[in-house]
Amino acid sequence: MNDDRTLVAVFDSDLARFFEYRPAHGKLVPTLQNMKSALDHHGRDIETDKPGRGFASSGGGVRHSLESRHDPRKLEKHDFVLAVAKAVGDALEKHAFGRLAIVAPHRSVGEFRSVASDNVKKALWREIGKEFAKLSDSELEQQLLPLLQSPLD
């Protein structure tokens, strides 16, 4: 592992971007292919079956539609964060990054932590709870570099 190389994963529930950060160079360089979730599909594409029907426990055969047990959009978000954690784990292993910084909304940071492997958790150097995934590369660098260069709290 090379402690001079930091993998920076910038993601939200829809898009993940990966950069290499070297403190000596003071810039972000795109390193892995971006990932996109399936959240931009219409809800009907995610939930293909109609909800089931059930009878009321009392009252002459009244029928009601049943709600889905799980919210398909929440499941898609969870699956996407899981895929990001796997991609990060693979990148840390293959590319010899010594440290990891994740930049995501607070909820996604917590979910990432809950699904990440032990090796990913050991490499985790910074967690930044910000919604930066949709910023351009130059805007991202302008916003993120000061946060990466500041001392740990």
C-alpha positions, 0 to 999 in steps of 0.5 A: 500500500502506498500512503501517498496515494488516496482514493477519493470516492464522491457519490450520492444515491445516483452517481459515483465518481472516483479520483486519486489525490496526492497531497504533494501534487494538490489536485484530483485526477480521475482514476476509475470509471464513473458509476450510475444507478438505475434511479433515473428509471421511472418507478414502473420500471423498478416495480413491474408487478401491481401490488397484490389485493387482500380482503379486509378482516371484517366487513363483507368482502371488502378488498384493499390493495397491499403495499409493497413490503420494501420501497424499491427506490430505497432498495435501489439506493442501498444496492448502489451504495453496496456496489460503490463499496465493492468498487472501492474495495477492488480499487484499493486492492488493485491500485495500491491506494493507501488511504480512502476519502469518501464524500457523500451525503451524511446518510450515504456515508453511514450506509457506506460504512455499514456495508464496507468490508473491513479492509475498506474501513481500515483504509478510510481516512476521511469522511466528508458529509457533502453533496458534491457528486453533481459538481463539475470537476473544476468545482469539485476540486475547488470545494474539496481540496481545502477539505482534504488538505485541512488537518483532521479534527 
